[in-house]
Amino acid sequence: MPGRDLAALRRELLDAGFAPDFPAVIVSRASTPAQREWVATISALDQAPPLDPPSVLLLSRSFGEVAARTPGPRLLPRAFVPLAR
């Protein structure tokens, strides 16, 4: 879980060698009707709005396609389905 201090986490990831444009997704309240997704890059993690716990930070190049379809860091609409099934 990413915790509340996303600016510190952002710094740690960049210091560890992650590229600033590496895709990141924060999922809040996964698998519930209140699930929300914040799609961004590591460089924008500190711009995430407050999200209800529990939340999980996912880092993967495979999220690049999702990020390309939703330019800029943003909270996805509830009806958005980011990955093909």
C-alpha positions in Angstrom: 0.0 0.0 0.0 1.4 3.4 -1.0 0.4 5.2 2.2 -0.4 8.9 2.4 3.0 10.5 1.6 3.1 10.0 -2.1 5.7 12.8 -2.6 8.2 10.8 -0.5 7.3 7.6 -2.3 7.8 9.4 -5.6 11.3 10.6 -4.5 12.2 7.0 -3.3 11.2 5.5 -6.6 13.1 8.1 -8.7 16.1 7.7 -6.4 15.9 3.9 -6.9 16.3 4.5 -10.7 12.7 4.4 -12.0 12.2 6.7 -15.0 9.9 9.7 -14.3 7.6 8.6 -17.1 7.2 5.0 -15.8 3.4 4.2 -15.7 1.7 4.0 -12.4 -1.8 3.2 -11.2 -3.2 3.6 -7.7 -6.3 1.5 -7.1 -8.5 2.4 -4.2 -11.0 0.0 -2.6 -10.4 -2.6 -5.3 -13.2 -5.0 -6.2 -15.8 -3.0 -4.5 -18.5 -0.7 -6.0 -16.4 2.2 -4.7 -13.3 1.2 -6.6 -11.4 4.2 -8.1 -8.2 4.2 -10.3 -5.7 7.0 -10.5 -3.6 6.7 -13.7 -0.3 8.6 -13.9 3.4 8.3 -14.1 5.8 8.1 -11.2 6.6 11.8 -11.7 3.0 12.7 -11.1 2.3 10.5 -8.0 2.4 13.5 -5.7 -0.6 15.0 -7.7 -3.0 12.1 -6.8 -6.1 13.2 -5.1 -6.9 11.7 -1.7 -8.1 8.1 -2.2 -9.9 6.0 0.3 -7.9 3.1 1.9 -7.1 0.5 1.3 -5.2 1.3 -1.9 -2.5 -0.4 -3.8 0.2 1.2 -6.1 0.8 -0.8 -9.3 3.9 -0.1 -11.4 4.2 -1.7 -14.8 5.1 -0.8 -18.4 1.9 -2.5 -19.4 -0.1 0.4 -18.1 1.5 2.6 -20.7 -1.4 1.8 -23.1 -3.9 2.9 -20.5 -2.0 6.1 -19.8 -1.8 6.8 -23.6 -5.6 6.5 -23.8 -6.1 8.8 -20.8 -3.5 11.5 -21.2 -2.2 13.3 -18.1 -2.6 12.1 -14.6 -6.3 11.6 -13.9 -8.9 9.8 -11.8 -10.7 7.4 -14.1 -14.5 7.5 -14.4 -16.1 4.6 -12.6 -17.3 3.0 -15.8 -13.8 3.0 -17.4 -12.5 -0.5 -18.1 -8.7 0.0 -18.7 -7.7 -3.5 -19.8 -9.1 -5.8 -22.4 -10.7 -9.0 -21.1 
